[in-house]
Amino acid sequence: MKARFGALALVAALLAGCGSDPSAVPVDEKLPPPRPVGVQDPAPETSSSPEVGGCDPRASYRPRGGMPAPGAMPAGSTMAKIAERGHLVIGVSQTTYLFGYRDPDSGQLVGVDIDIAREVSKALFGDPDKIRFQSMAAAERIPAIKAREVDMIIRTTSMNCERWREVAFSTSYYEAQQRVLVRADSKVRGIQDLGGKKVCAAAGSSDIANIAGAPSKPIPVAAVEVLDCLVLLQQGQVDAISNDDAQLAGFVAQDPTTRLVGPPIRVEPYGIMMSQSTVDLIRFVNGVLDRMRSDGTLAAIYQRWLTPLGDVPTPPRAVYRD
């Protein structure tokens, strides 16, 4: 894996969506046009505070009993219905560097989220490639789950209590920190210096709400994908991007004319989003994540993809609500 790409070249390669992964069921393409969408008014969104009224957004459903053998899912379970269909349907990004993106050389979907999806497929089918990947923008995630268009979404999705009211999550598989990215020549030192300035994030993301809630009162700007924000920053149409630190560090690796500034705005635990009506599937996925933590698979995925960003973190521990 190459640690660096020319930023604009990578943007073009990713948004063009070069060929599909030959080892998996083809991607269902739902990409925006291959150009930034420009400045938009973000839809009102409630605060993404990680705890509301005693809620712990990291707490998911505990696996029960032993894990079923691949290909032998319990009769009548959500997993058995998926097995009968013959493949998982998983919502992903294909423009999020290091987590879910198309490798410019191979055209294959790769990254942390893609590797985790393959582990779930392997646990269910005994085959890591029984997946239909469905590319989607951040704002499409909750509607897709509620409409049962996908079985789950593995797409750098922050777990928070507002979202738990509409959907459900696995245990956290990565702990990100929302930070700020600016051009290297900017005098901005953090979110506190961005009052009245345009700060870009993906539409439908918790980052938009966190920008709007900052005491310095920056102006939130929504783009279809956070990758579009990088182009807007390069063009001088926005003053900063605010997103999760791993993704922003990936932008710095691609474009050394940018830099990260300031302390974290908020900790953002990533979870696998699923329907509230599929608790058995959530328990199954949590069993897969438990195994990945204990046998080192999750740490190995971190090492494979996140080493270019510096110190590789330790996978977060599981937190359960029952």
RODO-2510 file (C-alpha; in nm, 4 decimals, decimal comma):
residues 322
     n   res          X          Y          Z
     1     m     0,0000     0,0000     0,0000
     2     k     0,1342     0,3420    -0,0911
     3     a     0,1511     0,5848     0,2000
     4     r     0,1155     0,8921    -0,0187
     5     f    -0,0841     0,9870    -0,3263
     6     g    -0,1141     1,3212    -0,5005
     7     a    -0,4294     1,4633    -0,3446
     8     l    -0,6081     1,5666    -0,6609
     9     a    -0,5017     1,2499    -0,8434
    10     l    -0,6406     1,0386    -0,5621
    11     v    -0,9649     1,2373    -0,5560
    12     a    -1,0098     1,1732    -0,9266
    13     a    -0,9258     0,8043    -0,8964
    14     l    -1,1576     0,7480    -0,6043
    15     l    -1,4553     0,9364    -0,7400
    16     a    -1,4180     0,7762    -1,0803
    17     g    -1,4780     0,4388    -0,9126
    18     c    -1,2336     0,2244    -1,1099
    19     g    -1,3242    -0,1455    -1,1612
    20     s    -1,4820    -0,3703    -0,8996
    21     d    -1,3156    -0,6203    -0,6702
    22     p    -1,3136    -0,9454    -0,8691
    23     s    -1,3243    -1,1537    -0,5510
    24     a    -1,6514    -1,0061    -0,4240
    25     v    -2,0071    -0,9521    -0,5382
    26     p    -2,0089    -0,6236    -0,7416
    27     v    -2,0603    -0,2910    -0,5707
    28     d    -2,4002    -0,1255    -0,6069
    29     e    -2,2877     0,2174    -0,7279
    30     k    -2,4561     0,5192    -0,5637
    31     l    -2,1864     0,7837    -0,5921
    32     p    -2,2233     1,1599    -0,6263
    33     p    -2,0819     1,3206    -0,9411
    34     p    -1,6985     1,3247    -0,9435
    35     r    -1,6651     1,6858    -0,8324
    36     p    -1,7236     1,8770    -0,5072
    37     v    -2,0809     1,9899    -0,4588
    38     g    -1,9816     2,3286    -0,3217
    39     v    -2,1308     2,5142    -0,0325
    40     q    -2,4644     2,3915     0,0988
    41     d    -2,6746     2,4815     0,3999
    42     p    -2,6547     2,1865     0,6403
    43     a    -2,9823     2,0484     0,7683
    44     p    -3,0475     2,1176     1,1370
    45     e    -2,9176     1,8358     1,3527
    46     t    -2,9230     1,7772     1,7248
    47     s    -2,6037     1,7695     1,9263
    48     s    -2,3920     1,4564     1,8966
    49     s    -2,3028     1,4594     2,2646
    50     p    -2,1769     1,1086     2,3425
    51     e    -2,3981     1,0714     2,6496
    52     v    -2,7557     1,1930     2,6830
    53     g    -2,9696     1,1174     2,9891
    54     g    -2,7328     0,8483     3,1124
    55     c    -2,7085     0,6769     2,7721
    56     d    -2,3740     0,5162     2,6916
    57     p    -2,3484     0,5070     2,3100
    58     r    -2,0661     0,2496     2,3277
    59     a    -2,2842    -0,0065     2,5080
    60     s    -2,4168    -0,2731     2,2710
    61     y    -2,5737    -0,6213     2,3014
    62     r    -2,3623    -0,8978     2,4526
    63     p    -2,3026    -1,2139     2,2473
    64     r    -2,4936    -1,5108     2,3904
    65     g    -2,3563    -1,8636     2,3997
    66     g    -2,0955    -1,9878     2,1590
    67     m    -2,0636    -1,8572     1,8068
    68     p    -2,2383    -2,0744     1,5463
    69     a    -2,0130    -2,2414     1,2940
    70     p    -1,9890    -2,0684     0,9563
    71     g    -2,2653    -2,1937     0,7294
    72     a    -2,4670    -2,3263     1,0255
    73     m    -2,6680    -2,0276     1,1476
    74     p    -2,9547    -2,0843     1,3963
    75     a    -3,2870    -2,1592     1,2261
    76     g    -3,5126    -1,8555     1,2013
    77     s    -3,2351    -1,6108     1,2858
    78     t    -3,1491    -1,2986     1,0897
    79     m    -2,8192    -1,4652     1,0042
    80     a    -2,9995    -1,7689     0,8602
    81     k    -3,2082    -1,5424     0,6365
    82     i    -2,8917    -1,3719     0,5107
    83     a    -2,7302    -1,7125     0,4531
    84     e    -3,0322    -1,8229     0,2505
    85     r    -2,9943    -1,5122     0,0325
    86     g    -2,6314    -1,6081    -0,0277
    87     h    -2,4553    -1,2802     0,0531
    88     l    -2,4430    -0,9898     0,2954
    89     v    -2,5421    -0,6400     0,1841
    90     i    -2,3107    -0,3913     0,3549
    91     g    -2,3089    -0,0130     0,3152
    92     v    -1,9580     0,1324     0,2867
    93     s    -1,7653     0,4345     0,1677
    94     q    -1,5349     0,4089    -0,1295
    95     t    -1,3832     0,7548    -0,0808
    96     t    -1,2552     0,7393     0,2804
    97     y    -0,8774     0,6963     0,2699
    98     l    -0,7493     0,3997     0,4772
    99     f    -1,0983     0,2970     0,5944
   100     g    -1,3048     0,2357     0,2808
   101     y    -1,1697     0,3432    -0,0585
   102     r    -1,0813     0,2135    -0,4025
   103     d    -0,7132     0,1424    -0,4415
   104     p    -0,6023     0,3468    -0,7443
   105     d    -0,3784     0,0642    -0,8696
   106     s    -0,6025    -0,2414    -0,8277
   107     g    -0,9467    -0,0787    -0,8341
   108     q    -1,0420    -0,2938    -0,5343
   109     l    -1,2237    -0,1710    -0,2248
   110     v    -0,9761    -0,1729     0,0628
   111     g    -0,9296    -0,0349     0,4132
   112     v    -1,0119    -0,0958     0,7777
   113     d    -1,3884    -0,1060     0,7257
   114     i    -1,3610    -0,3391     0,4265
   115     d    -1,1417    -0,5849     0,6171
   116     i    -1,3891    -0,5898     0,9061
   117     a    -1,6747    -0,6547     0,6625
   118     r    -1,4841    -0,9516     0,5220
   119     e    -1,4354    -1,0939     0,8725
   120     v    -1,8127    -1,0787     0,9302
   121     s    -1,8717    -1,2559     0,5982
   122     k    -1,6154    -1,5227     0,6868
   123     a    -1,7840    -1,5855     1,0234
   124     l    -2,1261    -1,6170     0,8623
   125     f    -2,0467    -1,8030     0,5389
   126     g    -1,6945    -1,9363     0,5840
   127     d    -1,6056    -1,7121     0,2877
   128     p    -1,4836    -1,3487     0,3246
   129     d    -1,6189    -1,2477    -0,0147
   130     k    -1,9923    -1,3205     0,0174
   131     i    -2,0695    -0,9486     0,0261
   132     r    -2,2547    -0,7024    -0,1921
   133     f    -2,0970    -0,3682    -0,1056
   134     q    -2,3295    -0,0706    -0,1452
   135     s    -2,1566     0,2659    -0,1681
   136     m    -2,3408     0,5460     0,0085
   137     a    -2,2968     0,9011     0,1330
   138     a    -2,3033     0,9784     0,5042
   139     a    -2,6570     1,1203     0,4892
   140     e    -2,7898     0,7970     0,3353
   141     r    -2,6875     0,5683     0,6213
   142     i    -2,9802     0,5854     0,8630
   143     p    -3,2480     0,5884     0,5896
   144     a    -3,0853     0,2820     0,4305
   145     i    -3,0901     0,0909     0,7594
   146     k    -3,4491     0,1883     0,8411
   147     a    -3,5637     0,0869     0,4916
   148     r    -3,3763    -0,2458     0,5293
   149     e    -3,1831    -0,1786     0,2080
   150     v    -2,8667    -0,3114     0,3739
   151     d    -2,7914    -0,5596     0,6517
   152     m    -2,5391    -0,3274     0,8133
   153     i    -2,3228    -0,0239     0,7484
   154     i    -1,9482    -0,0265     0,8147
   155     r    -1,8554     0,3268     0,7184
   156     t    -1,6598     0,5227     0,9838
   157     t    -1,9919     0,5836     1,1598
   158     s    -1,9873     0,7570     1,4972
   159     m    -2,2072     0,6064     1,7675
   160     n    -2,4144     0,8577     1,9627
   161     c    -2,7333     0,8518     2,1660
   162     e    -2,9419     1,0401     1,9101
   163     r    -2,8624     0,7764     1,6495
   164     w    -2,9361     0,4943     1,8945
   165     r    -3,2957     0,6218     1,9016
   166     e    -3,3320     0,5318     1,5328
   167     v    -3,0833     0,2510     1,4705
   168     a    -2,8534     0,0221     1,6701
   169     f    -2,4791    -0,0424     1,6771
   170     s    -2,2178    -0,3043     1,7448
   171     t    -1,9530    -0,2412     2,0067
   172     s    -1,6977     0,0215     1,9059
   173     y    -1,4210    -0,0996     1,6749
   174     y    -1,2266     0,2297     1,6585
   175     e    -1,2057     0,5468     1,8685
   176     a    -1,1580     0,8576     1,6557
   177     q    -1,1133     1,2198     1,7630
   178     q    -1,2741     1,5032     1,5700
   179     r    -1,0120     1,7658     1,4836
   180     v    -0,9498     2,0498     1,2380
   181     l    -0,7532     2,0532     0,9109
   182     v    -0,6362     2,3785     0,7505
   183     r    -0,3990     2,4867     0,4756
   184     a    -0,0362     2,4851     0,5876
   185     d    -0,0086     2,8645     0,5591
   186     s    -0,3188     2,9273     0,7741
   187     k    -0,2829     3,1090     1,1065
   188     v    -0,5703     2,9062     1,2556
   189     r    -0,4661     2,7082     1,5657
   190     g    -0,7931     2,5312     1,6325
   191     i    -1,1724     2,5520     1,6203
   192     q    -1,1566     2,8529     1,8555
   193     d    -1,0023     3,0632     1,5749
   194     l    -1,2713     2,9809     1,3183
   195     g    -1,5524     3,2099     1,4328
   196     g    -1,7462     3,3271     1,1279
   197     k    -1,5268     3,1102     0,9029
   198     k    -1,6486     2,8295     0,6766
   199     v    -1,5731     2,4816     0,8102
   200     c    -1,6594     2,1840     0,5915
   201     a    -1,7813     1,8331     0,6838
   202     a    -1,9928     1,5622     0,5223
   203     a    -2,3677     1,6213     0,5114
   204     g    -2,5504     1,3979     0,7579
   205     s    -2,2411     1,3483     0,9756
   206     s    -2,2151     1,4233     1,3462
   207     d    -1,9236     1,6517     1,2552
   208     i    -2,1680     1,9076     1,1135
   209     a    -2,3563     1,9288     1,4441
   210     n    -2,0315     1,9559     1,6387
   211     i    -1,9119     2,2419     1,4157
   212     a    -2,2439     2,4229     1,4584
   213     g    -2,2243     2,3771     1,8354
   214     a    -1,8709     2,5155     1,8745
   215     p    -1,8620     2,8238     2,1038
   216     s    -1,6594     3,0189     1,8455
   217     k    -1,9582     2,9945     1,6047
   218     p    -1,7954     2,8820     1,2806
   219     i    -2,0154     2,8465     0,9700
   220     p    -2,0878     2,4780     0,8933
   221     v    -2,0578     2,3843     0,5266
   222     a    -2,1910     2,0467     0,4094
   223     a    -2,0539     1,8474     0,1153
   224     v    -2,1725     1,5077    -0,0040
   225     e    -1,8440     1,3459     0,1043
   226     v    -1,5665     1,4722     0,3307
   227     l    -1,3290     1,4084     0,0394
   228     d    -1,5154     1,6869    -0,1434
   229     c    -1,4199     1,9119     0,1492
   230     l    -1,0519     1,8574     0,0707
   231     v    -1,1018     1,9900    -0,2817
   232     l    -1,3008     2,2862    -0,1471
   233     l    -1,0159     2,3629     0,0954
   234     q    -0,7592     2,3412    -0,1847
   235     q    -0,9720     2,5786    -0,3944
   236     g    -1,0053     2,8277    -0,1068
   237     q    -1,3835     2,7898    -0,0890
   238     v    -1,3713     2,6903     0,2800
   239     d    -1,1315     2,7823     0,5596
   240     a    -1,1047     2,4438     0,7283
   241     i    -1,2306     2,0860     0,7445
   242     s    -1,3431     1,9218     1,0655
   243     n    -1,3539     1,5457     1,0689
   244     d    -1,2119     1,2448     1,2489
   245     d    -0,8370     1,2550     1,3084
   246     a    -0,7487     0,9345     1,1201
   247     q    -0,9227     1,0556     0,8059
   248     l    -0,7712     1,4040     0,8324
   249     a    -0,4243     1,2581     0,8880
   250     g    -0,4845     1,0618     0,5699
   251     f    -0,5515     1,3906     0,3900
   252     v    -0,2218     1,5298     0,5228
   253     a    -0,0444     1,2175     0,3922
   254     q    -0,1986     1,2838     0,0507
   255     d    -0,1551     1,6624     0,0517
   256     p     0,1402     1,8012     0,2507
   257     t     0,0136     2,1569     0,1933
   258     t    -0,2396     2,0893     0,4721
   259     r    -0,1929     2,0380     0,8455
   260     l    -0,3867     1,9302     1,1544
   261     v    -0,4334     2,1926     1,4274
   262     g    -0,5771     2,2195     1,7767
   263     p    -0,6868     1,9696     2,0394
   264     p    -0,9645     1,7151     1,9783
   265     i    -1,3141     1,8622     1,9617
   266     r    -1,4854     1,5371     2,0545
   267     v    -1,4147     1,1638     2,0794
   268     e    -1,6089     0,9690     1,8167
   269     p    -1,6441     0,5900     1,8682
   270     y    -1,7018     0,4030     1,5414
   271     g    -1,9588     0,1235     1,5383
   272     i    -2,1257    -0,1008     1,2829
   273     m    -2,4779     0,0322     1,2243
   274     m    -2,7682    -0,2157     1,2116
   275     s    -3,1459    -0,2195     1,2524
   276     q    -3,2974    -0,2119     1,5996
   277     s    -3,5072    -0,5116     1,4936
   278     t    -3,2042    -0,7376     1,4336
   279     v    -3,0644    -0,7756     1,7855
   280     d    -2,9576    -1,1343     1,7092
   281     l    -2,7430    -1,0070     1,4219
   282     i    -2,5937    -0,7385     1,6475
   283     r    -2,4997    -1,0050     1,9046
   284     f    -2,3467    -1,2169     1,6280
   285     v    -2,1399    -0,9248     1,4937
   286     n    -2,0258    -0,8429     1,8472
   287     g    -1,9120    -1,2032     1,8807
   288     v    -1,7068    -1,1577     1,5631
   289     l    -1,5539    -0,8360     1,7004
   290     d    -1,4794    -1,0076     2,0350
   291     r    -1,2924    -1,2816     1,8517
   292     m    -1,1041    -1,0226     1,6444
   293     r    -0,9950    -0,8408     1,9601
   294     s    -0,8844    -1,1565     2,1394
   295     d    -0,6961    -1,3242     1,8526
   296     g    -0,5249    -1,0050     1,7328
   297     t    -0,7089    -0,9765     1,4010
   298     l    -0,8387    -0,6261     1,4750
   299     a    -0,4953    -0,5063     1,5882
   300     a    -0,3443    -0,6558     1,2707
   301     i    -0,5976    -0,4622     1,0578
   302     y    -0,4947    -0,1446     1,2395
   303     q    -0,1288    -0,2202     1,1665
   304     r    -0,2013    -0,2930     0,8022
   305     w    -0,3841     0,0332     0,7318
   306     l    -0,3104     0,2910     1,0016
   307     t     0,0703     0,2688     1,0313
   308     p     0,1208     0,5522     0,7769
   309     l    -0,0564     0,7869     1,0180
   310     g     0,1947     0,7428     1,3016
   311     d     0,1373     0,5679     1,6350
   312     v    -0,1203     0,2920     1,5852
   313     p    -0,3806     0,2904     1,8657
   314     t    -0,5019    -0,0112     2,0617
   315     p    -0,8484    -0,1396     1,9667
   316     p    -1,1152    -0,0240     2,2168
   317     r    -1,2594    -0,2722     2,4644
   318     a    -1,6155    -0,3938     2,4296
   319     v    -1,8889    -0,2299     2,6402
   320     y    -2,2228    -0,4081     2,6864
   321     r    -2,5672    -0,2975     2,8013
   322     d    -2,6932    -0,6403     2,9051
***
